[in-house]
Amino acid sequence: MLPHDDKPWAKTLARTVICVTIVALVCLSLFLESRNMFHIPEMVGVFLLFLTIVPPNLAVLYPWILPTHHESNNNRPTKSTVR
């Protein structure tokens, strides 16, 4: 799991980060569009920023998104334990 995702403030912070990120990226896109500088490279950059920030925070809100870590319960002795 992600660090500190079990803290009581983690879900609130994740929601805040997602909302602020979406608002900031929309504002950035509108600003670049108003200056006529919003081209394909800028669109890719905005999309990559979105992908970098939002999915880890969604995983804090919805823990079932991430695969669970399964430890093997193999009780067979290994070569190092057999003498």
ABEGO torsion letter per residue (X at the ends): XBBGAABAAAAAAAAAAAAAAAAAAAAAAAAAAAAGABBAAAAAAAAAAAAAAAAAAAAAABAAABBBBBBBABABBBAAABX
